[in-house]
Amino acid sequence: MIEDHLLLTGLNILLAWSVYIILMTGTMSFGNGAFMAIGAYVAGICTVRLGVALEPATLIAALACFVFGLAAGFPALRTRGLYLIMVTIGLAFCVRVAIENTSILGGVRGMRGLEGTTIWHVAAAVLIVGGLLWQVSRSPLQRIFDAVREDEDVAGALGINVVHVQLVAFATGAALAGIAGALYGHYMLFIAPDHFGILVSIFVVLYVILGGTNNMWGPVLGATLMTLLPEFVRGLAEWRTAFFSLVIVLLLLVRPEGLLAFRTVSTRAPRPRKTPS
């Protein structure tokens, strides 16, 4: 039981980071549940139909989600604000409908036979992704993300290609959601389109908002709290959902910037030394 909670917490941390990466460039996505579904089904086809091991199948799923994220993000990122949110929500519904009407994926009946995910797979993924995010947060690349997030016009005036930065971040977040989806599918043993509804995307965004969007540790805290807190109030029975929602609302009122609002100090890129003439 404890191992199951830890494994699900790790998967939710990966999903929260997938949204955080996109948020670092000032954009918002409610479509990461769709990328999670793509990762789960691509990895499922690789393992169940083609006999590929879970580890390379997960990497193939991440690559597929990255490519799909590039293809979907290029037109989507031409919109801003509420319109971008609506586009990503529409993307989530389109992917679900496509899966339901694709026979090779099992349609509405889902796909069976997935297995192999252990807590060590999830722990390794969390450590690797966390290490990479830590390096980014301490590097000059973080300053580029901050510049794009704070003011796109100023960032463009400084020579930053805003569209490319946002597009790569969007696709990277999609790839990370695909990794989480692949591991989730092979942990659940069975996947269906209902497992990746719009509520999944909404909850993942809540993980980040609750924990804080200014650093990589906020999504970790938000995902951990929202995964484990419902288990601690299980004794409230039918009042559990209401109590859980009330706690989230109170936390957002008290800490609108998230529980962890600090920013990680990044390093400056080394300036080239002038050679004496």
Secondary structure, DSSP 8 states (H G I E B T S, - for coil): -HHHHHHHHHHHHHHHHHHHHHHTTT---S-HHHHHHHHHHHHHIIIIIS---HHHHHHHHHHHHHHHHHHHHHHHTTS-THHHHHHHHHHHHHHHHHHHT-GGGTGGG-EE------HHHHHHHHHHHHHHHHHHHTSHHHHHHHHHHH-HHHHHHTT--HHHHHHHHHHHHHHHHHHHHHHHHHHHSEE-GGGG-HHHHHHHHHHHHHH-SSSTHHHHHHHHHHHHHHHHTGGGGGGHHHHHHHHHHHHHHH-TT-S------------------
